[in-house]
Amino acid sequence: MKMKLNKIILYIFLTAAALSFLYPFYWMILASLTPEAEIGNLGLLPQGLTLDNYTQMFGKIPIWRSLLNSGIVASLSTLGVIVFGSMTGYALAKLYFKGREFLFLFIIFTMTLPFQITLIPNYILMVKFGWVDTMAALVIPALNSAFAILLFRQAFKSIPDDLIHAARVDGCGELRIIFQILWPNIIPTIITVGIITFMNSWNDVLWPLIVIREEQLMTMPQLVTLFAVGGRAEAQLGVKLASAVLLALPIIIAYSIFQKYFIQSMASSGLKG
Amino acid sequence: MPEKTKQNKSFRNRVKPYLVVSPYLVHLLLFILFPVVFSIVLTFHKWNIIAPMEFIGVDNFVRLLEDRLFWKALLNTFQFLLVHIPLQIIVALALAYFLNRQLFARGFFRASFFMPVVISGVVVTVLWQQLYGLETGLFNRILIHLGFGRVEWISDPGIAMISIAIMATWKNVGLYVILFLVGLQSVPSSYYEAAEVEGATAWQQFRYITLPAINPTVFMVVILSTIGGFSLFIEPYIMTDGGPLNSTLSAMLYIYKQAFGYYHMGYSATLGLFFALLIMIVVVIQKYAVEAKE
C-alpha cells in the first residue's frame, strides 16, 4: 500500500516537472495566435484565435529571408565541420607524421581556451578581410571544430588498420579512404557531430550580432533578438512572440522526430567535452 | 630511375598527412593563433579600427583596474554563478534520481526535461520576459491568484540577476539530468539490494551509495555550467539590457558594449584577455579542489 502511494506521488511530481518545461512553450505558441488585448488573461484554452500577429510580423521584418540565411549558414558550417573534422581526425588516428602528438595536444589546449580571448581579434580580422556583412564571416570561421576532430579521431581509432591497408593496395587515395571506405563505418559519430554543429550554429547569436549589420543578411536568432529589443515591435507582445515561435519551430520539429539522437549526441558531447 | 620514383613516392607519403590536416592548420593559424597573439598586441594599444593604432603602454590595464563598472559586471557574473550552479545541481540531481527507475512514460519525461536545451536562448528569453512580466506575467498572476503580492522579477535590482539565473537553470537543466542519469546508471543495483537487506533507509542509500558514485558527474556539471555561465550574454541583452541599475550587466555584455557600442578595440581586447584568464584560473581551482577532495 505504501509502495503504491509512493508511486503515485512520484508520478505526480514528474508530471508537474514535465509540465513546467512544456507549458511555457505551449503558452507561447497560443499567445502568438491570440489578439494582443487577450494575451494578459491567457490560461490553458485558446481565446479568439487569429493570425494577426504573424501577418504584422511578416510586414515588419524579413523573417523568411533570415530563415533561409540561417539554413544556409548552419548547413554549410555543419558540412565543413564534418568533412574537415573527418580529415583531421583521420590523420590524427591513422596517419604517421612528425608533430602528430603535438598537434593532438594543441587541439585539446585550444578547447580549454575561452572564446573571450579571440572574439575581438577575430572581428578585426573580418573587418580587414572585408567580410563584415557577408556570409563568409558566418561560415568560414565555423568550418572547423576541435570538438568534432576529437570525436572523429576516436571513431577512426576503433577501425582496424587492415581495412585501410587493403584500400591502399587497391589504389585508393587518402580522401577516398576517408569518405568512401571509412565514413559508412562511423555513421553514429557523423550524426552526433552533425546534430551538435547544426544546433549550435542555428542558435548562435553573439557572432552574427557582431559581424552582420545588413538586415537582409541577418540570421534568424539575430533578427528576432533585434526585433525583440528594438522599437519596431512597438511593445506588441504577440508580434514578438510570433517571431520567437517561428525561430523555435524548426528545432522543435527536428527534436520531436530525432529526439533520441539529440539527447544521445548532447550527452556524449557533454561527457567527452 | 626506379630509385628516384621511390624517393618521390616516399616524399609524397611524408607530405600527404600534412595536406590532409591543412584545412585545420589554416583555421588554427588564422582564427586561433593569430587572434591570441593579436589580442596581446591590442592590449597595449588604443584603436577604433579606422584611425591608426596608438601605442599607450599599460594604460588599458590601469583603466581596467579603475573601471568600477567592469568590476561590477564581474561581480554580477559571479552572483549569477552562485545561484545558477547549486540550483542546477540540486534540480538536475533530483529529477535524475526520480527518473532512474522502471517507469511508465520514462522517455516522455526525459524528453520534456530536455526540450529547452535544444531551443535557442533567444526564444527562451523572449518567452520568460513575458512570464516575468509585472502585471500580466504568468508568475505574478499565479502569485496573486494564490493570495501573495507581486514580485518585481526583472525590475528590482536586487532580484533581477537571480531571476535570470533561474531562467538559465530552467533552460539548461535537462542536459545535466541526462548526464546525472548516466552516472546513476553506473551504480550496480546489487549495491542497493544489499543495502536494502541491511535495512538502510532511502536517504542513507542516497548518501552512501549514490552520491559517491556520481561525484565525477557533479564535477563535470560544475565545470560545464561555470564555463557556460561566464559566457552569459544574450539573456541579459534581451531581458534587461544590463539594467536595472546595471544589476544584470554581465562581464560578457560589458565587453560587447565596449567593443561594439564604443569601438574601444584595445580596451575591450584587454577586458577579454583578462576575463579569459580569470575563467581559466577559476576552472583550474575547481579542478584542484575536486582532486584534493578525492
Interface residues (C-beta under 8 A of the other chain):
Chain A: L10 Y11 F13 L14 A17 A18 S20 F21 L22 P24 F25 W27 M28 A31 I39 G40 N41 F84 M87 T88 Y90 A91 L92 L95 Y96 F97 R100 L103 F106 T110 T112 L113 P114 F115 Q116 I117 T118 L119 I120 P121 N122 Y123 I124 L125 V127 P141 L143 N144 I149 E174 L175 M199 W202 N203 V205 L206 L209 I210 P221 V224 T225 A228 V229 L237 K240 L241 S243 A244 V245 L247 A248 I251 I252 Y255 Q259 F262 I263 M266 A267 G270 L271 G273
Chain B: R14 K16 P17 Y18 V20 V21 P23 Y24 H27 L28 L30 F31 I32 F34 P35 V36 F38 S39 L42 I49 L95 F98 L99 L103 F104 F108 F109 R110 A111 S112 F113 F114 M115 P116 V117 V118 I119 S120 G121 V122 V123 T125 V126 L127 W128 Q129 Q130 L131 E135 T136 L138 W170 G174 L175 I178 L179 V182 M220 L224 I227 F230 S231 F233 I234 Y237 I238 D241 M252 I255 Y256 A259 F260 M265 S268 A269 G272 L273 F275 A276 I279 M280 V283
